[in-house]
Amino acid sequence: MTFRHPRPTFRFLTAAALALLLLLPAALSSGTAESRRPDRSKRLRFERSLPEFKLKDLEGRTWTLSDLKGKVTLINVWATWCAPCRVELPYVQRLHRAFENVPGLQVLTLNLDEDPNPVPGYMQAGGYTFPVIRSFELAEKIHPVSEVPQNWLVDPKGRRSVQSLNGHGEVWLRRVRAVMEKVLAEP
């Protein structure tokens, strides 16, 4: 005796639904990703003021909140042990280089390593020249650290963006640069 499913249409509908689920992403991906992606720069909001701080970076420069005011700052939170950070940091470096001589735009990074010893060698090996403040406490005050890397914008008034700007790659680089320039141009 062979078993026959009482509802042969059930199998057909299940197969059709599965096929639809498999084909839906391909159908949605027609066109470029850039044209489908909403312009995040229009939605970026700044609500939370950064706390006062006074900390030295690896080069010995003292940074305070007033160093961020009047400028748009990308704050990148990273660690030497973080694999996604290794992918992202070359793009953070490129932003830093691009903004070195642009008034009003800057990059500042916060390193979370417990042991400070590997950080200078890591910076040198990667050819990184962006400023690094080692401070888990400041990172936590800016936004609770649940994962790294994290990227936040600080507007000229010293307020952190509500949304993070995480990512890497050429598209991310262009998007972050455009958003930073737009925020700087706003009254």
Backbone bond lengths (Angstrom), bond angles and torsions (degrees), N, CA, C in turn:
res aa  C-N    CA-C-N  psi(-1)  N-CA   C-N-CA  omega(-1)  CA-C   N-CA-C  phi
1 M - - - 1.443 - - 1.523 108.08 -
2 T 1.281 116.32 130.05 1.463 120.70 177.76 1.515 109.45 -101.65
3 F 1.320 113.38 145.76 1.452 118.84 179.86 1.518 108.83 -85.76
4 R 1.292 117.46 130.06 1.459 122.88 174.76 1.515 107.16 -118.03
5 H 1.308 113.95 127.64 1.460 118.80 179.21 1.515 108.80 -63.81
6 P 1.328 117.84 132.29 1.457 119.95 -176.57 1.529 112.58 -64.27
7 R 1.329 116.87 -21.17 1.458 119.11 -178.58 1.526 109.68 -126.39
8 P 1.319 118.42 87.14 1.458 119.58 -179.88 1.520 111.93 -61.90
9 T 1.311 118.12 -25.86 1.469 120.11 178.88 1.524 111.16 -68.65
10 F 1.317 117.98 -25.09 1.458 121.46 178.08 1.525 110.42 -60.09
11 R 1.363 115.17 -45.90 1.464 119.63 178.94 1.524 110.82 -62.44
12 F 1.334 116.73 -41.80 1.457 120.76 179.41 1.528 110.76 -62.91
13 L 1.319 116.97 -45.55 1.462 120.37 -179.86 1.525 111.54 -64.77
14 T 1.325 116.77 -39.14 1.458 120.30 177.78 1.524 110.46 -63.06
15 A 1.325 116.51 -44.86 1.467 120.76 179.06 1.527 110.48 -64.51
16 A 1.326 116.94 -40.96 1.466 120.38 -179.95 1.531 110.76 -65.54
17 A 1.320 116.81 -41.27 1.459 120.29 179.08 1.526 110.85 -64.91
18 L 1.319 116.86 -41.09 1.456 121.08 177.79 1.521 111.09 -62.87
19 A 1.331 116.74 -43.92 1.467 120.93 178.68 1.526 110.09 -61.84
20 L 1.320 116.77 -42.27 1.464 120.67 178.68 1.524 111.11 -61.69
21 L 1.317 117.41 -43.39 1.461 120.84 179.02 1.525 112.00 -63.22
22 L 1.332 116.10 -36.13 1.463 120.14 179.54 1.519 111.98 -74.10
23 L 1.337 117.46 -33.61 1.460 120.88 -176.92 1.526 113.17 -88.68
24 L 1.322 118.62 -20.44 1.455 122.02 -176.96 1.533 113.24 -57.57
25 P 1.343 120.03 -46.75 1.468 118.32 178.89 1.524 112.65 -60.19
26 A 1.317 118.16 -38.15 1.465 120.63 178.91 1.517 110.38 -66.35
27 A 1.324 117.28 -39.49 1.460 120.11 179.69 1.525 110.99 -66.55
28 L 1.308 115.78 -38.47 1.468 119.70 179.94 1.514 112.45 -73.45
29 S 1.321 118.15 -19.68 1.459 119.93 -175.98 1.517 112.93 -88.30
30 S 1.333 118.86 5.35 1.454 118.82 176.06 1.515 108.06 -68.59
31 G 1.308 116.97 139.31 1.459 121.80 -173.00 1.508 109.00 91.49
32 T 1.297 116.89 173.32 1.457 119.57 -177.46 1.510 110.85 -85.55
33 A 1.313 115.49 152.89 1.466 120.66 178.42 1.512 109.91 -63.22
34 E 1.324 117.48 -37.15 1.461 120.91 -178.39 1.531 111.21 -62.98
35 S 1.344 117.75 -38.12 1.459 119.46 -177.03 1.526 111.30 -73.71
36 R 1.321 118.52 -27.34 1.457 121.78 179.75 1.511 112.58 -85.72
37 R 1.309 117.93 -26.69 1.453 121.35 -175.67 1.525 109.60 -73.80
38 P 1.342 117.45 130.03 1.458 118.80 177.68 1.519 110.50 -64.66
39 D 1.311 116.59 152.90 1.453 121.12 179.12 1.521 108.10 -74.61
40 R 1.324 115.54 100.84 1.461 120.88 -176.21 1.520 111.72 -66.97
41 S 1.322 117.35 -24.03 1.457 119.61 -178.21 1.523 110.39 -63.75
42 K 1.339 118.24 -28.43 1.461 120.82 178.87 1.519 110.99 -72.14
43 R 1.323 117.02 -25.73 1.452 121.16 -174.42 1.524 113.41 -97.81
44 L 1.315 118.15 -6.16 1.454 120.52 -176.10 1.529 109.74 -67.30
45 R 1.319 115.96 126.52 1.463 121.20 -179.83 1.518 109.28 -121.17
46 F 1.322 115.26 146.85 1.460 122.05 177.77 1.520 107.31 -121.20
47 E 1.330 115.89 117.99 1.460 118.80 -176.30 1.518 113.40 -129.85
48 R 1.303 117.75 -33.52 1.466 120.13 -171.38 1.519 111.12 -101.77
49 S 1.335 115.91 119.68 1.458 119.91 178.52 1.526 109.86 -71.85
50 L 1.323 114.99 142.20 1.457 119.60 176.53 1.520 110.03 -71.36
51 P 1.324 117.45 151.87 1.467 119.86 177.45 1.530 109.77 -74.86
52 E 1.302 115.70 157.88 1.468 120.21 172.72 1.528 107.46 -64.80
53 F 1.322 116.21 142.74 1.461 120.31 176.30 1.520 108.88 -153.72
54 K 1.317 114.84 160.38 1.459 122.38 175.61 1.523 106.12 -148.66
55 L 1.346 115.31 102.30 1.459 121.01 -174.35 1.526 110.40 -138.99
56 K 1.334 115.44 150.34 1.467 120.76 177.91 1.520 110.34 -94.57
57 D 1.339 115.18 144.15 1.455 119.35 173.63 1.523 109.19 -89.34
58 L 1.314 116.72 -179.13 1.475 121.03 -177.30 1.519 113.00 -61.83
59 E 1.331 117.07 -26.26 1.463 121.46 -179.45 1.524 112.12 -86.15
60 G 1.337 117.68 -5.56 1.453 121.41 178.65 1.522 114.59 97.05
61 R 1.336 117.79 -0.80 1.462 120.79 177.62 1.522 109.36 -74.03
62 T 1.309 116.96 135.43 1.458 121.85 176.52 1.522 109.10 -88.92
63 W 1.322 115.25 127.12 1.464 122.68 179.26 1.518 108.81 -108.96
64 T 1.317 116.70 140.61 1.456 123.12 173.95 1.523 107.82 -133.51
65 L 1.300 115.84 171.47 1.462 120.45 177.55 1.524 110.57 -60.04
66 S 1.318 117.93 -33.95 1.469 119.92 -179.36 1.530 112.07 -64.76
67 D 1.346 118.42 -21.99 1.466 121.16 175.68 1.527 111.95 -69.88
68 L 1.320 116.98 -17.56 1.457 121.31 -179.89 1.525 111.91 -96.16
69 K 1.307 116.96 -25.84 1.461 120.19 -176.75 1.520 110.49 -68.94
70 G 1.329 114.86 140.04 1.460 121.28 -177.31 1.520 112.37 85.54
71 K 1.332 116.75 -1.50 1.466 121.80 -179.28 1.528 109.56 -130.96
72 V 1.320 114.99 161.80 1.461 120.71 170.46 1.523 105.57 -102.60
73 T 1.323 115.74 123.19 1.459 121.23 -174.49 1.514 110.38 -121.43
74 L 1.339 115.24 130.35 1.454 119.94 169.45 1.515 106.41 -88.83
75 I 1.325 116.86 121.61 1.460 121.34 174.26 1.519 107.33 -104.28
76 N 1.328 115.19 119.35 1.459 121.94 179.05 1.523 108.20 -109.21
77 V 1.330 116.74 129.28 1.459 122.44 178.76 1.528 107.19 -107.67
78 W 1.345 116.74 125.69 1.462 120.91 -172.86 1.523 111.43 -149.59
79 A 1.335 115.33 173.45 1.467 122.82 175.91 1.523 108.67 -149.42
80 T 1.328 116.72 152.52 1.468 120.57 -178.65 1.527 111.81 -67.21
81 W 1.323 118.27 -27.37 1.462 122.36 -177.84 1.526 112.82 -84.91
82 C 1.306 117.92 -2.61 1.468 123.46 -174.06 1.528 110.83 -88.90
83 A 1.339 117.13 114.43 1.469 121.27 -179.61 1.533 112.45 -63.69
84 P 1.340 120.51 -45.14 1.470 118.84 177.29 1.537 112.48 -62.69
85 C 1.332 116.60 -29.02 1.471 119.35 177.61 1.525 110.22 -64.76
86 R 1.324 117.02 -38.12 1.471 120.92 179.32 1.522 110.89 -60.78
87 V 1.331 116.82 -33.09 1.462 121.05 178.17 1.532 110.12 -75.83
88 E 1.318 117.00 -38.40 1.459 121.69 -173.44 1.530 114.29 -81.38
89 L 1.319 118.10 -35.69 1.469 120.92 -172.25 1.531 114.90 -58.05
90 P 1.328 120.71 -35.44 1.472 117.61 175.72 1.532 112.65 -59.62
91 Y 1.323 117.95 -32.74 1.465 121.53 177.82 1.529 110.87 -75.08
92 V 1.322 116.84 -35.22 1.468 120.55 174.37 1.530 108.69 -62.84
93 Q 1.327 117.01 -41.42 1.462 121.55 177.31 1.530 110.86 -60.96
94 R 1.314 116.42 -42.38 1.463 119.45 179.22 1.520 111.54 -63.24
95 L 1.334 117.34 -39.42 1.469 119.96 175.15 1.524 110.34 -62.83
96 H 1.314 116.20 -44.60 1.462 120.31 179.65 1.530 110.37 -58.05
97 R 1.313 117.00 -47.86 1.478 121.46 178.59 1.526 111.17 -59.99
98 A 1.323 116.45 -43.23 1.465 120.53 -179.03 1.521 112.41 -63.53
99 F 1.341 116.81 -31.32 1.457 120.88 -175.44 1.527 114.31 -99.45
100 E 1.326 117.85 -1.43 1.473 119.96 -176.24 1.522 112.97 -52.94
101 N 1.316 117.41 -37.86 1.458 120.47 -177.37 1.520 112.82 -115.32
102 V 1.331 116.49 22.13 1.461 121.23 178.00 1.521 108.13 -105.27
103 P 1.326 116.95 111.84 1.467 118.61 179.08 1.529 111.00 -61.30
104 G 1.303 115.58 133.53 1.455 120.57 175.41 1.509 116.28 93.14
105 L 1.337 118.59 -5.87 1.462 120.89 178.79 1.522 108.80 -126.38
106 Q 1.328 116.77 134.72 1.464 119.62 -179.96 1.518 111.92 -155.52
107 V 1.323 114.50 163.83 1.460 123.09 177.53 1.523 107.70 -120.67
108 L 1.326 116.29 136.17 1.458 122.94 175.08 1.514 106.63 -136.42
109 T 1.331 117.24 134.72 1.461 119.14 179.71 1.523 110.71 -117.72
110 L 1.320 114.08 150.98 1.461 121.84 176.52 1.516 107.63 -118.36
111 N 1.324 116.88 121.21 1.455 122.21 179.94 1.519 109.40 -96.79
112 L 1.328 116.51 137.72 1.462 122.04 -175.95 1.521 114.53 -106.26
113 D 1.320 118.76 5.94 1.463 120.22 -178.38 1.523 110.73 -59.92
114 E 1.331 116.36 135.53 1.468 120.51 175.59 1.524 110.56 -70.39
115 D 1.316 116.32 -40.01 1.462 121.88 179.75 1.530 108.26 -94.75
116 P 1.320 118.69 118.05 1.464 120.70 -177.40 1.527 113.85 -75.17
117 N 1.318 118.26 -15.87 1.470 121.14 -172.51 1.524 115.47 -60.26
118 P 1.333 120.63 -42.38 1.475 118.00 -176.80 1.534 114.87 -76.13
119 V 1.317 117.98 -14.30 1.471 120.07 -171.83 1.532 113.12 -63.96
120 P 1.342 120.76 -49.68 1.473 118.94 179.97 1.535 113.05 -59.98
121 G 1.323 117.78 -41.06 1.459 120.82 177.79 1.515 112.00 -65.22
122 Y 1.319 116.94 -38.19 1.461 122.58 177.51 1.524 110.05 -62.50
123 M 1.327 115.61 -43.31 1.467 120.88 178.55 1.529 110.40 -62.57
124 Q 1.307 116.00 -46.06 1.463 120.26 -178.30 1.536 110.81 -65.73
125 A 1.321 117.31 -45.01 1.467 121.07 -179.45 1.527 111.59 -61.51
126 G 1.323 117.26 -34.94 1.464 121.03 -179.76 1.517 113.66 -85.66
127 G 1.344 116.32 -8.66 1.465 119.37 -176.93 1.522 112.03 70.85
128 Y 1.341 116.01 27.66 1.462 120.95 -176.95 1.522 110.57 -86.88
129 T 1.337 115.10 134.03 1.464 120.57 -179.96 1.524 112.61 -122.32
130 F 1.327 117.02 1.72 1.462 118.73 179.06 1.526 109.85 -67.43
131 P 1.340 116.48 153.43 1.463 118.99 179.29 1.526 111.81 -68.99
132 V 1.330 115.16 141.05 1.467 122.02 -178.78 1.522 109.46 -128.21
133 I 1.308 115.38 120.71 1.467 121.74 171.35 1.520 105.94 -106.08
134 R 1.308 115.88 127.79 1.463 119.97 176.88 1.526 108.03 -90.74
135 S 1.327 117.29 102.94 1.454 119.39 -178.43 1.523 111.54 -162.27
136 F 1.316 115.42 98.83 1.454 120.37 173.21 1.527 109.88 -65.13
137 E 1.328 116.29 -36.35 1.461 121.11 -177.93 1.526 111.60 -61.49
138 L 1.343 117.55 -46.06 1.463 119.99 178.60 1.523 110.66 -64.99
139 A 1.322 117.02 -42.15 1.471 120.23 177.89 1.526 110.26 -58.06
140 E 1.315 117.36 -43.08 1.472 121.73 178.98 1.525 111.56 -64.73
141 K 1.327 117.35 -36.69 1.469 120.09 179.27 1.528 111.33 -70.60
142 I 1.328 116.70 -33.22 1.464 120.07 178.31 1.522 109.99 -70.35
143 H 1.335 115.77 -47.49 1.459 121.36 177.33 1.521 107.48 -164.75
144 P 1.340 118.82 133.21 1.467 119.52 -179.79 1.527 111.50 -52.10
145 V 1.312 115.76 130.03 1.459 121.72 -175.72 1.523 109.10 -87.43
146 S 1.323 114.93 107.03 1.458 119.97 176.65 1.523 110.65 -107.40
147 E 1.327 115.83 -18.14 1.459 120.82 178.99 1.519 108.74 -160.68
148 V 1.306 115.54 158.11 1.456 121.45 173.10 1.517 107.58 -129.71
149 P 1.299 118.26 150.58 1.459 127.65 0.73 1.522 111.84 -78.60
150 Q 1.325 114.01 161.79 1.453 122.54 172.52 1.517 107.59 -134.53
151 N 1.314 116.62 147.65 1.455 122.30 177.33 1.514 109.57 -133.55
152 W 1.322 115.41 129.81 1.455 121.76 179.36 1.516 108.53 -131.08
153 L 1.313 116.28 146.57 1.459 119.49 171.83 1.507 108.37 -99.74
154 V 1.319 114.35 145.01 1.457 121.31 172.97 1.515 105.43 -116.59
155 D 1.324 116.61 127.31 1.462 120.08 -178.71 1.525 110.63 -82.12
156 P 1.334 118.43 173.39 1.465 120.42 -177.82 1.529 114.68 -61.06
157 K 1.329 117.54 -16.23 1.468 120.87 178.01 1.529 112.03 -88.96
158 G 1.336 117.57 -1.12 1.463 120.80 179.22 1.506 113.97 85.33
159 R 1.341 116.81 23.05 1.460 121.38 179.77 1.520 110.00 -104.98
160 R 1.341 115.43 139.52 1.462 122.20 179.23 1.524 110.19 -82.18
161 S 1.335 115.40 144.17 1.458 120.11 176.14 1.524 109.60 -66.22
162 V 1.305 115.52 145.47 1.460 120.85 177.47 1.527 108.95 -68.20
163 Q 1.327 116.39 -43.04 1.455 121.53 -178.61 1.527 109.99 -90.68
164 S 1.315 115.36 143.60 1.460 119.16 172.26 1.516 108.49 -83.67
165 L 1.314 115.80 158.10 1.465 121.77 179.46 1.517 108.69 -117.80
166 N 1.307 116.69 62.06 1.455 120.48 -176.81 1.515 111.48 -81.04
167 G 1.313 115.49 150.29 1.448 120.85 177.37 1.512 111.00 147.36
168 H 1.311 114.55 -173.81 1.454 121.08 176.43 1.526 107.49 -162.18
169 G 1.284 116.61 174.66 1.454 121.24 178.40 1.516 111.67 97.13
170 E 1.315 114.44 175.08 1.465 121.16 -175.93 1.529 112.44 -63.38
171 V 1.335 116.94 -41.13 1.465 120.07 -179.46 1.525 109.53 -63.69
172 W 1.330 116.90 -45.47 1.456 121.32 178.28 1.523 110.36 -60.09
173 L 1.312 117.29 -44.06 1.462 122.68 -179.37 1.526 110.60 -58.91
174 R 1.332 117.01 -48.34 1.469 120.42 179.30 1.524 111.29 -64.37
175 R 1.333 116.26 -41.15 1.467 119.90 -177.72 1.517 111.19 -65.46
176 V 1.322 117.31 -46.43 1.466 120.44 -178.41 1.523 110.16 -64.71
177 R 1.314 116.11 -43.40 1.472 119.21 179.01 1.533 110.58 -60.34
178 A 1.336 117.31 -45.24 1.462 121.10 -179.78 1.531 111.20 -63.34
179 V 1.326 116.77 -41.90 1.461 120.33 179.67 1.530 110.17 -64.84
180 M 1.334 116.81 -43.60 1.463 119.58 -179.70 1.525 111.15 -63.06
181 E 1.320 117.29 -43.05 1.466 120.56 179.21 1.534 110.80 -65.41
182 K 1.335 116.67 -37.76 1.464 120.25 178.43 1.528 111.02 -65.58
183 V 1.316 116.82 -44.88 1.472 120.52 -179.93 1.533 109.86 -63.39
184 L 1.316 118.14 -38.92 1.463 121.48 178.52 1.524 110.75 -64.04
185 A 1.319 118.17 -36.88 1.462 122.33 -177.41 1.520 113.36 -76.73
186 E 1.332 117.37 -17.33 1.465 120.38 -178.55 1.528 109.97 -70.71
187 P 1.356 115.09 146.43 1.485 118.95 -179.48 1.510 112.53 -68.12
